[in-house]
Amino acid sequence: MGDHFQTIVDLDATAEEAPALAERAVAWLAAEGIVRAERTDCVLGKPLGHPPGPNWARTASPDDADRDPSDGLDVTTGRTVFFGGQGDADWADCPSCGGRTLFGPGDADRYDPLDDDTLPDEGGEPLDEEWESFSRAMDAWSATGEASVECRHCGVDIPITDWTWSHDYYAFGHLGLQFWNWPEFRPEFVAELGRELGGHRTVVVWGKL
């Protein structure tokens, strides 16, 4: 079945703020009994993480609350492109005009019927040119913290961090709280954590290995 994760990414934390915000977030989670303050061997790919606490069920969606978390919390600080592991994003939406840039073939109702250029080619090949501009921007953002992509619909140069991705596959930030093999989160828990982070915007990147 594989291992899955949910990463709550703080979209507003700066590089300078991230370490202190990470400490604040872990302190709150531990005080609420959602994770334990001590660190153990409980996360994938890292030596230590915070195991689930006695009140972990506060985080769980009612539809998934009967499944105990089997692993813990890993905290990442520093400029990071957070992504969903297996697969990739199918599209990205422009925040300026709402236009959708597609990265591959799919169902007809996902495309703009008034714009033939949004249709995949007849052979069903990925739209490589569209994806390459985003891929280059991701690499540039990873290296410098700044990058943008020109929207093919409205022509506006949009920061890579401002695009909206299918299934929230990508998020760009300096702080991520990655929970391994936990039940699906309640939106109220994510909102509460965002308030503890100073009212910052957050997004959940769900993924699987």
VOBA-1610 file (N, C-alpha, C; in pm, whole numbers, padded with zeros to 5 digits, always signed):
BEGIN
Met+00082-00122+00000Met+00000+00000+00000Met+00084+00126+00000Gly+00208+00118+00048Gly+00294+00235+00049Gly+00270+00324+00169Asp+00353+00426+00179Asp+00343+00523+00288Asp+00290+00654+00232His+00204+00720+00308His+00152+00848+00264His+00185+00957+00366Phe+00177+01080+00322Phe+00207+01193+00410Phe+00113+01309+00380Gln+00096+01393+00479Gln+00027+01521+00465Gln+00122+01628+00517Thr+00157+01723+00431Thr+00247+01830+00471Thr+00170+01961+00478Ile+00164+02019+00596Ile+00102+02150+00612Ile+00211+02254+00589Val+00197+02329+00481Val+00300+02425+00440Val+00254+02566+00476Asp+00340+02639+00545Asp+00316+02780+00576Asp+00360+02861+00454Leu+00263+02923+00387Leu+00293+02996+00264Leu+00348+03136+00289Asp+00337+03185+00411Asp+00376+03323+00441Asp+00505+03336+00522Ala+00550+03228+00582Ala+00670+03236+00666Ala+00792+03272+00583Thr+00870+03366+00630Thr+00996+03399+00563Thr+01105+03303+00611Ala+01217+03307+00542Ala+01330+03223+00581Ala+01374+03255+00723Glu+01370+03384+00759Glu+01413+03425+00892Glu+01314+03382+01000Glu+01185+03383+00968Glu+01082+03349+01065Glu+01066+03199+01086Ala+01102+03120+00986Ala+01066+02979+00986Ala+01114+02901+01108Pro+01239+02913+01151Pro+01282+02833+01267Pro+01200+02861+01393Ala+01174+02988+01422Ala+01096+03021+01541Ala+00952+02975+01527Leu+00896+02987+01408Leu+00759+02940+01386Leu+00751+02789+01399Ala+00854+02719+01355Ala+00856+02573+01370Ala+00854+02535+01517Glu+00934+02604+01597Glu+00935+02576+01741Glu+00798+02605+01803Arg+00737+02717+01761Arg+00605+02751+01814Arg+00502+02645+01777Ala+00506+02599+01653Ala+00409+02500+01607Ala+00424+02369+01683Val+00547+02322+01699Val+00570+02196+01770Val+00530+02210+01917Ala+00562+02325+01978Ala+00525+02346+02118Ala+00374+02342+02135Trp+00300+02404+02042Trp+00154+02401+02050Trp+00099+02260+02029Leu+00151+02190+01928Leu+00106+02054+01902Leu+00133+01962+02022Ala+00248+01981+02085Ala+00280+01899+02203Ala+00191+01937+02321Ala+00169+02066+02341Ala+00084+02109+02453Ala-00059+02059+02437Glu-00104+02046+02313Glu-00239+01997+02286Glu-00245+01844+02285Gly-00132+01780+02301Gly-00129+01634+02301Gly-00143+01571+02164Ile-00124+01650+02058Ile-00136+01598+01922Ile-00010+01522+01882Val+00106+01573+01920Val+00232+01500+01907Val+00302+01503+02042Arg+00404+01423+02054Arg+00486+01423+02176Arg+00608+01513+02154Ala+00651+01576+02262Ala+00764+01669+02251Ala+00894+01597+02222Glu+00910+01475+02276Glu+01034+01402+02251Glu+01041+01355+02107Arg+01160+01335+02059Arg+01179+01289+01922Arg+01228+01145+01922Thr+01173+01067+01830Thr+01207+00926+01819Thr+01225+00889+01672Asp+01259+00763+01649Asp+01272+00713+01512Asp+01132+00679+01460Cys+01062+00782+01407Cys+00921+00761+01370Cys+00883+00826+01238Val+00981+00874+01160Val+00949+00934+01030Val+01038+00874+00923Leu+00991+00874+00801Leu+01066+00816+00691Leu+01170+00914+00639Gly+01290+00864+00616Gly+01394+00944+00554Gly+01466+01040+00646Lys+01429+01047+00770Lys+01494+01135+00866Lys+01525+01055+00993Pro+01629+01092+01066Pro+01664+01012+01184Pro+01562+01022+01297Leu+01500+01140+01315Leu+01412+01160+01429Leu+01292+01245+01392Gly+01180+01219+01461Gly+01060+01300+01444Gly+00977+01293+01571His+00865+01362+01571His+00778+01366+01688His+00666+01263+01671Pro+00657+01163+01760Pro+00553+01061+01748Pro+00414+01117+01783Pro+00309+01046+01743Pro+00174+01091+01776Pro+00153+01100+01927Gly+00075+01198+01969Gly+00040+01213+02110Gly-00095+01151+02140Pro-00137+01157+02266Pro-00262+01092+02306Pro-00387+01155+02244Asn-00376+01280+02199Asn-00492+01350+02143Asn-00483+01366+01992Trp-00413+01275+01925Trp-00396+01285+01780Trp-00531+01289+01708Ala-00634+01225+01765Ala-00764+01215+01697Ala-00828+01352+01673Arg-00781+01455+01745Arg-00832+01591+01721Arg-00807+01636+01578Thr-00708+01579+01515Thr-00671+01621+01380Thr-00751+01552+01272Ala-00817+01441+01305Ala-00866+01349+01203Ala-01005+01385+01151Ser-01020+01371+01020Ser-01152+01382+00959Ser-01242+01272+01013Pro-01371+01300+01036Pro-01461+01197+01087Pro-01465+01071+01001Asp-01443+01087+00871Asp-01447+00972+00781Asp-01324+00884+00794Asp-01221+00933+00863Asp-01095+00858+00870Asp-01045+00844+01014Ala-01130+00875+01111Ala-01086+00883+01250Ala-01063+00748+01315Asp-01105+00639+01250Asp-01087+00508+01312Asp-00953+00445+01275Arg-00868+00519+01206Arg-00737+00467+01165Arg-00628+00539+01244Asp-00556+00467+01328Asp-00451+00527+01409Asp-00332+00568+01322Pro-00266+00680+01356Pro-00142+00715+01286Pro-00032+00616+01323Ser+00046+00574+01226Ser+00150+00476+01252Ser+00289+00537+01259Asp+00303+00664+01220Asp+00434+00730+01224Asp+00416+00873+01275Gly+00522+00954+01263Gly+00521+01082+01331Gly+00534+01204+01242Leu+00576+01313+01305Leu+00586+01445+01243Leu+00732+01479+01216Asp+00758+01521+01091Asp+00889+01573+01053Asp+00873+01721+01020Val+00960+01805+01072Val+00953+01949+01050Val+01065+01991+00957Thr+01029+02061+00850Thr+01127+02110+00752Thr+01128+02261+00754Thr+01247+02321+00769Thr+01263+02465+00755Thr+01366+02491+00646Gly+01352+02606+00583Gly+01440+02640+00471Gly+01363+02634+00341Arg+01412+02704+00241Arg+01342+02715+00112Arg+01324+02576+00050Thr+01198+02537+00029Thr+01167+02402-00015Thr+01051+02403-00112Val+01063+02322-00219Val+00949+02292-00305Val+00886+02165-00250Phe+00773+02179-00184Phe+00701+02064-00130Phe+00614+02005-00240Phe+00613+01872-00253Phe+00535+01811-00361Phe+00481+01676-00317Gly+00393+01622-00398Gly+00314+01507-00356Gly+00370+01370-00380Gly+00499+01359-00413Gly+00556+01225-00426Gly+00521+01161-00559Gln+00440+01055-00558Gln+00405+00986-00680Gln+00323+01075-00773Gly+00337+01049-00904Gly+00259+01124-01002Gly+00311+01265-01020Asp+00223+01354-01065Asp+00260+01494-01084Asp+00132+01576-01097Ala+00148+01706-01101Ala+00032+01793-01120Ala-00018+01782-01264Asp-00150+01784-01281Asp-00210+01781-01413Asp-00228+01920-01473Trp-00241+02020-01387Trp-00262+02155-01435Trp-00224+02256-01327Ala-00213+02383-01371Ala-00193+02495-01279Ala-00285+02608-01323Asp-00349+02674-01226Asp-00442+02783-01255Asp-00377+02917-01225Cys-00397+03012-01315Cys-00343+03147-01301Cys-00427+03226-01202Pro-00367+03291-01102Pro-00444+03371-01007Pro-00491+03504-01065Ser-00437+03544-01181Ser-00475+03671-01241Ser-00603+03659-01323Cys-00610+03557-01410Cys-00725+03545-01500Cys-00804+03417-01480Gly-00752+03324-01399Gly-00820+03197-01378Gly-00796+03096-01488Gly-00717+03132-01587Gly-00688+03040-01697Gly-00611+02918-01649Arg-00640+02804-01709Arg-00578+02679-01669Arg-00473+02637-01770Thr-00351+02613-01723Thr-00245+02559-01806Thr-00235+02410-01780Leu-00247+02331-01885Leu-00250+02187-01874Leu-00113+02128-01904Phe-00080+02022-01833Phe+00050+01958-01852Phe+00040+01822-01918Gly-00082+01780-01955Gly-00094+01651-02019Gly-00237+01623-02057Pro-00263+01510-02124Pro-00397+01476-02168Pro-00488+01441-02052Gly-00617+01449-02073Gly-00714+01414-01969Gly-00855+01424-02022Asp-00952+01426-01935Asp-01091+01431-01976Asp-01124+01564-02042Ala-01218+01560-02136Ala-01249+01681-02212Ala-01301+01793-02124Asp-01372+01761-02016Asp-01431+01868-01936Asp-01329+01942-01852Arg-01203+01899-01856Arg-01097+01972-01786Arg-01038+02080-01874Tyr-01078+02087-02002Tyr-01016+02180-02094Tyr-01113+02292-02129Asp-01059+02402-02180Asp-01139+02517-02219Asp-01195+02493-02359Pro-01327+02473-02373Pro-01381+02440-02505Pro-01372+02555-02604Leu-01346+02677-02555Leu-01335+02793-02643Leu-01193+02816-02691Asp-01102+02735-02646Asp-00962+02754-02679Asp-00904+02622-02725Asp-00891+02604-02855Asp-00840+02478-02909Asp-00699+02449-02862Asp-00624+02555-02828Asp-00485+02534-02787Asp-00474+02462-02654Thr-00585+02453-02580Thr-00578+02384-02451Thr-00598+02234-02466Leu-00637+02188-02586Leu-00660+02046-02604Leu-00528+01972-02617Pro-00519+01851-02559Pro-00398+01772-02578Pro-00387+01727-02722Asp-00268+01695-02767Asp-00255+01649-02905Asp-00320+01511-02921Glu-00346+01474-03046Glu-00422+01353-03072Glu-00350+01229-03022Gly-00218+01236-03016Gly-00142+01121-02969Gly-00142+01106-02818Gly-00198+01205-02746Gly-00203+01195-02601Gly-00070+01218-02533Glu+00022+01286-02599Glu+00153+01311-02540Glu+00144+01428-02442Pro+00226+01427-02337Pro+00227+01540-02243Pro+00261+01670-02314Leu+00211+01780-02262Leu+00237+01910-02319Leu+00370+01961-02264Asp+00478+01911-02322Asp+00611+01933-02267Asp+00649+02079-02259Glu+00615+02158-02362Glu+00656+02298-02362Glu+00594+02373-02245Glu+00468+02343-02215Glu+00403+02409-02103Glu+00472+02371-01972Trp+00500+02243-01955Trp+00559+02197-01830Trp+00701+02251-01811Glu+00777+02258-01919Glu+00917+02299-01906Glu+00930+02439-01849Ser+00840+02530-01884Ser+00851+02666-01830Ser+00828+02666-01680Phe+00736+02582-01633Phe+00712+02572-01489Phe+00828+02501-01420Ser+00881+02398-01483Ser+00993+02325-01424Ser+01116+02415-01408Arg+01142+02496-01509Arg+01256+02589-01499Arg+01234+02690-01388Ala+01110+02736-01374Ala+01080+02833-01268Ala+01098+02770-01129Met+01058+02644-01115Met+01077+02576-00986Met+01225+02566-00952Asp+01306+02531-01051Asp+01450+02522-01027Asp+01507+02659-00988Ala+01460+02763-01056Ala+01510+02898-01025Ala+01468+02940-00885Trp+01342+02910-00848Trp+01297+02946-00713Trp+01376+02871-00608Ser+01405+02744-00632Ser+01485+02666-00536Ser+01622+02727-00516Ala+01678+02783-00622Ala+01813+02840-00615Ala+01816+02982-00561Thr+01712+03061-00592Thr+01719+03204-00561Thr+01604+03255-00475Gly+01493+03181-00469Gly+01376+03230-00397Gly+01287+03318-00481Glu+01319+03336-00609Glu+01237+03419-00698Glu+01228+03351-00835Ala+01107+03347-00890Ala+01085+03293-01024Ala+00941+03317-01062Ser+00913+03328-01191Ser+00777+03350-01238Ser+00757+03278-01370Val+00630+03262-01405Val+00591+03201-01532Val+00486+03291-01596Glu+00502+03319-01724Glu+00405+03399-01796Glu+00282+03315-01827Cys+00164+03364-01790Cys+00040+03292-01817Cys+00011+03294-01966Arg-00014+03178-02024Arg-00041+03168-02167Arg-00175+03228-02205His-00262+03251-02106His-00395+03304-02134His-00398+03456-02130Cys-00341+03516-02025Cys-00351+03661-02008Cys-00218+03733-02028Gly-00108+03659-02038Gly+00021+03722-02062Gly+00087+03784-01941Val+00025+03770-01824Val+00082+03828-01702Val+00191+03736-01648Asp+00300+03795-01602Asp+00409+03719-01541Asp+00372+03691-01395Ile+00349+03565-01362Ile+00297+03527-01231Ile+00407+03457-01150Pro+00434+03501-01027Pro+00531+03429-00944Pro+00493+03282-00932Ile+00590+03194-00938Ile+00563+03050-00931Ile+00491+03014-00802Thr+00513+03091-00698Thr+00450+03062-00568Thr+00301+03093-00567Asp+00250+03169-00664Asp+00111+03214-00662Asp+00017+03126-00744Trp+00070+03035-00823Trp-00015+02948-00903Trp-00086+02847-00813Thr-00204+02803-00855Thr-00280+02700-00785Thr-00268+02570-00863Trp-00236+02461-00792Trp-00205+02335-00858Trp-00315+02232-00838Ser-00331+02144-00935Ser-00427+02035-00920Ser-00391+01953-00797His-00494+01926-00716His-00478+01845-00594His-00375+01905-00498Asp-00347+02038-00510Asp-00245+02102-00425Asp-00115+02023-00429Tyr-00075+01982-00549Tyr+00042+01894-00562Tyr+00171+01965-00523Tyr+00182+02095-00549Tyr+00302+02171-00515Tyr+00269+02282-00416Ala+00366+02313-00332Ala+00360+02431-00247Ala+00503+02479-00224Phe+00520+02607-00213Phe+00653+02667-00202Phe+00661+02744-00072Gly+00760+02713+00009Gly+00768+02781+00137Gly+00894+02748+00214His+00903+02808+00332His+01020+02790+00419His+00988+02708+00543Leu+00864+02662+00555Leu+00826+02582+00671Leu+00720+02480+00630Gly+00748+02353+00658Gly+00652+02247+00631Gly+00647+02149+00746Leu+00527+02111+00785Leu+00506+02013+00892Leu+00449+01887+00826Gln+00533+01786+00817Gln+00499+01666+00740Gln+00464+01551+00835Phe+00338+01509+00828Phe+00286+01402+00913Phe+00281+01274+00829Trp+00349+01170+00876Trp+00357+01045+00803Trp+00252+00945+00851Asn+00173+00896+00755Asn+00077+00788+00780Asn-00022+00823+00891Trp-00076+00944+00881Trp-00183+00989+00970Trp-00316+00986+00895Pro-00427+00976+00970Pro-00559+00990+00905Pro-00571+01127+00838Glu-00662+01136+00744Glu-00685+01263+00676Glu-00724+01372+00775Phe-00665+01491+00757Phe-00687+01600+00851Phe-00825+01665+00836Arg-00878+01709+00948Arg-00996+01795+00949Arg-00955+01935+00904Pro-01032+02002+00820Pro-00999+02140+00783Pro-00988+02232+00904Glu-01068+02205+01008Glu-01063+02290+01127Glu-00928+02282+01197Phe-00866+02162+01195Phe-00734+02149+01256Phe-00631+02229+01178Val-00636+02221+01047Val-00540+02295+00965Val-00557+02445+00987Ala-00683+02491+00996Ala-00708+02634+01020Ala-00657+02676+01158Glu-00675+02590+01257Glu-00628+02622+01392Glu-00477+02633+01396Leu-00410+02543+01327Leu-00264+02550+01321Leu-00219+02677+01249Gly-00291+02716+01144Gly-00259+02840+01075Gly-00268+02961+01166Arg-00367+02960+01255Arg-00379+03071+01351Arg-00261+03071+01446Glu-00217+02953+01489Glu-00101+02946+01578Glu+00027+02994+01508Leu+00027+02988+01377Leu+00142+03037+01299Leu+00129+03185+01265Gly+00047+03254+01340Gly+00033+03398+01320Gly-00072+03435+01217Gly-00166+03345+01193Gly-00268+03374+01093Gly-00219+03357+00951His-00111+03284+00934His-00054+03265+00801His-00142+03175+00716Arg-00131+03194+00585Arg-00197+03104+00491Arg-00125+02969+00492Thr-00204+02863+00486Thr-00145+02730+00480Thr-00212+02649+00370Val-00141+02547+00325Val-00197+02453+00230Val-00149+02314+00269Val-00232+02213+00243Val-00194+02076+00274Val-00154+02006+00144Val-00031+01958+00139Val+00017+01879+00026Val+00007+01732+00069Trp-00076+01658-00001Trp-00093+01515+00029Trp-00012+01437-00071Gly+00058+01332-00022Gly+00138+01254-00114Gly+00157+01112-00068Lys+00218+01035-00155Lys+00239+00892-00128Lys+00371+00850-00190Leu+00439+00760-00120Leu+00563+00703-00171Leu+00542+00556-00205
//
